[in-house]
């Protein structure tokens, strides 16, 4: 049954999804509890207890009675907010919801303790609106929390933070202008062949020619290793920005990567199917971590995701996470790309269906 129209409500919302540090949506519930008994005399309303909301994709929105609603007794109290999450630590906090601000983002009104803390109450609603713009948003446009949509490129910038708009960055697919192919690497339609089985011993590489920020880099792609006798493999690599876009390393176990300074996910089939996180220098490849589970990397294509954030690399193959935030130091900016090699045995080493997650916003 809805409350009478005269009772002031405040909508509490997530604004941005609640996430783990790696961007995974938090799952679970939030319970908002007021006093056991509250009356609003002018409306003949008696209230009490709590309201539980379920997070959906890390988001929620719930209307609650303002903590200073007209005619309320008692007044000046706070809601207790209890988070019960299934994939993150739970917590308890408190919020005040004055009727003067009918819509608030949860992060803006939480305080740790109702006695020791002081409430953060907004004089006006925070950002969170989407503003239309032509080109990148001007620095004076909007307030913190706002987004800006470039209606021409369909780039959604944001959110604005600390008075500044983030720089938008998205790496195009390796079929686009700006990628450099070396050694055995060639395009065949939308497929990037790092090697063909018939190429013999050697390697191919494909680098995006402009160094990119590495923190937060997130890419998905398919790899096919087939058509030959099975060797040696493919890497997705973050090479130090001094690396020439024309670089290609040796074949065989060097995977076309040894010879430059890099961090990489290596998928190699020379001795079966294995996945490793490796670093390389001018002379050597060092294994940082090896996946101990079973993998089938050839001859059928497999889907791969690689994410580098906060000095750690995570990776998934076929939807299974094989590395979870393994500490490994990449340079702050890097050449981004793939390498592949044939050894005494060989394969077609193919990359396709590549998608880089945009940073500083969303590409619609």
N, C-alpha and C positions, 0 to 999 in steps of 0.2 A: 504494500500500500504506500503510495507516495506521500511525502510530507506536505502540509499545507503550503500554498504558494508564498505566504508571508514569512516563512522561516528561511533565513539567509543561509546559503550553502557555499562552501568553498570546494572546488574541484582540485584534488591532489593528483598529480600525474608524474610519470617518470621523466618526461621531456626526452632525454636521450635514454636508450635502453640501458638497463643495469647489466654490466658485463664483468667478466673476469679480466685480468690484465692482458690476456691474449686476444680479447675481443669476443670470446664465447659468451653467449647470453646466459645470465643467471636464471636458474629455475627454482620455483618454490612459491611461497606465499608471503604476504604482508598482512598483519592484523593491526587495525587501528582501534584502540580501546579508550573510551572516556570514563567518566565517573559512573558508579552504579546507578545513580539517579540524578537526572537533570530535568527541570521543568521549564517550559516556555509558556508563561501564564496567559499572555494575550492570544495564544493560538490553541490553548488547552492541550498542549503536547507534553507527553512524558517520555523521556529518552533514557537509555542506559545500555551499557555493555559495549561490545565490539563488532567490527565489520572485517571480514577476511576477504582478501582479493588474491586471485591467482595471477602470477606473471605469465604473459604470453610473449614469447620472443624477447624476454627481458623488459617488457613494458606493461604498464597498467594505468588506469584512470579511475578514480572513485570520488563521488560527491559526498562530502561530510558536512554536518552542521557546523557553522562557524562557532568558534569558542567564545565569541562575544555577541551572539545573536540577540536581537532585540527582545527584551523581556525574559532573558535566560536567568535561571537561578540554580546552582551558584554560577558565577562567572569568573573569568581569569584562570581557568584550569587549562590543562594541556592534554592532548592525546598521547598515549603510550603507543609506540610503533614497534612491533615485534616482528623481526624477519626470520622466517624459517625456510632456509634454502637447502636444496638437495645436492648442489654442486659447489657450495661456497659456505664459509663460516656464517653462522647466524648472529644476530645482534639485536639490541634494544636501544631505542632512542626516543625523543620526545619532540612534539611539534605544537606550536600555537597557530591557530587559523583565524585571524581577524577577518571580519566580513568585508573590510575595505579592499581586500585583495581576493577576488572571487576565483582566481585560478593560480595555482602555484606549482612549481617543480619541487619534488620532494627534497632534492639536494640543497635547495635554497633555504629550507626552514628547519632542517634537523639540527638539534643541539644535543650534546652528550648527556646532560643531566639537568633536570628542571630546577634544581636548587643552585648548583654551582655555575650552571651555564646561563647565558642571557640569550633570549630568543632573537633570531634573525628574521625580522618581518619586513617584507618588501613594501616600500611605499607605492610602487607600481609593479605590475607583473614583469618578470624577467623576459629575456629574449626567447626565441623559439619560433618566431614567425619566419616565413620564407618570403624574401623580397626579390622582385624581378629586377634584372640588370642586363645591360648589353655589354658583353666583355667581362673581364674580371671585376669584382666589386671594388668600388673606391673605398679608401681607408675610412672615410667619414660615414659610410653607409651602415646603418643598423647599430645594434648594441650587442654585447656579449650574449651568446646563446642563439643568435639569429643565424639563418642560412640565406644564401643568395643564389638564385637560379639565373644563369646566363641563358636567355631564351634562344640564342642563336646556336651555341654549341651544345646546349642541354647539359651543361656542367653545373652540378649543385655544389656550391662552395660552403664550407663551414664544418662545425659551428665556429662563429667568431669567438675569440678568446683573448683576454688581456688587451682588448681594444684593437686587435689585428685579425685580418683574415688570413687563414693558412694558404700557402702557395699550392695550387693544384698541380698534381703530377700524375700522369698515367703513362705507362710504357706500352707502346703498341705491340701487336703481334709480330713475330719475326718475318712475316711476309711484307711488312710495311717498309717505307723509306726510312733510312737511318740505321738499319741493320747492316753489318758487314760480315760476309761469309768468306771463309778461308779454307785452304787445303782441299779436302774432298767435299766440303759442304756445298750443296746446291739446293735450290728450290725446285719442287716439282708440283705445280699447282699450289695448293695451300700446305703441302708437306715440306718440312725441312729435313732433307737427307744430310746427316752429318757424315755418313759413309754409305756407299753401296757395297754389297757383299763382293762384287767383282772388282772393287778398287784395290784389293790387296793390302799389304801392311801400310799403315799410316793413319792419319787423323783428319778430322774436320772441326771447324769451330764457327760459331755465329755469335757476334757481340753487338749489343746496342751501342752505337758509337758515342753516346753522351753519358758520362758517369751519373749515377743516380744515388739518392740517399738510400742507405741500406736498412735503417731502422724502420720496422713496419712493413718491409717488402713482403708481398704475399702473391704467389703465382700458382696457377694450376695448369697442367698440360697432360697430354697423352704421349707415351713413349712406346714405340714398336721396335723390337729387335728380332729380326726374322730373315729368312731367305738364305742364310749361310750355315756355317757349322757352329756358330755360337761363341763370339768373342769380339771385342773385349768389353765395351760398355759405353755408357753415357754419363756425363755430369751436368748438373745445373750449378753454375759457378758465380761467385761474386769476386771479381778480380780487382786488385788494387788499381786506383784510377790512373796510375802511371803506365799501366799495361796498354800496349798498342792495340787498337781495334783489329789490326791485321794479325794478331798473334794466334798461332796454332802450335801446340806442343807435339811431342812424339807419339807414335802409335803404341800398340800393345798395352801393357799395364800402366803406362803414363797417361792413358785415356785422353790424350790431346791437351792435357792441362799442365803437367809438370813443365816448368820453365818460366812460370809467372807466379807472383804471390797471390794466393786465392784461398777462399773457403768454398767448399762445394758439397753437395749431395752426390755421391757416386753410386751408380747402379751398374754392376759389372757381372758378366756371365762367363768369364774365361775359365773359372773353376766351379761352375754351377751358377746359382743366382744369389747374390748378396747385395746388401745395401750398407753403405758406410758414410759417415761424415769425415771429410778429409781436409787437410790443408796442404798447400803446395808452395814450394819456393823455386828458385832458378834451377835447383838440382835434385829436389827430392819431393816425394809425396808421403805425408804422414797421416796415419789413421787416428782419428780422435775417438770415434765410436763405431761399433759394428752391430747391426741388428741381428739378434740371436734367433729370431723366429723363422719359420718357413716362408719362402717367397718363390713365386713363379713369375719370372720376368720376361720370358720368351716362350713360344713365338707370338702369342696373342698380345695385343696392345694392353698396357696397364695405365690407369690414371694416377697422376702424381700431384701432390701439393707440397710446396715448400714455403715456410714462413720464417723470416728472420726478424727478431725483435728483442730489444734490451740485452744484446750481446749473446743471444742464444738462438739455435736453429731447431725448428720442429719440422717433421716431414710425415706425410701420409702416402701410402701406396694402396691403390684399390679400396680406398675408404678406411683402411686400418692405419692408425697412428703408429709409426715405427720408431720415431724419435720424438721425445717430449722435452723441449727447451734444453737442449744440450749446449752448454757454454762453449762458445768458440768465437774468437775475436776476428770479425771482419772489419775492414776499413769503413769509416763513416759514409763515404761515397765509394761507389765501385762501378766497374763495367759489369753489366749483367748479361749472361748468355749461357749457351750450351756448348759442350765439346763432346766428341765421340771418337772411338778408335777401333780399328781392326788390328789383330795381332797375327800370330801364326794361323789362327782360325779367324772367321770373319762373319759379318752380318750386315744387313741393311739396318742402320741406326737412324730412326725417324722420329721427329718431334712434330706434333700437330695439336690443334684445338687448344691453343695457348690463350690464357686470360690472366692479365695482371690486375690486381685490385688497385683502384685509384686511391691516392692519398691527398688529403686536404679537401676532400669532398667525395662526390659520387658522380659517375658518368651515367646519365639516364639514357 
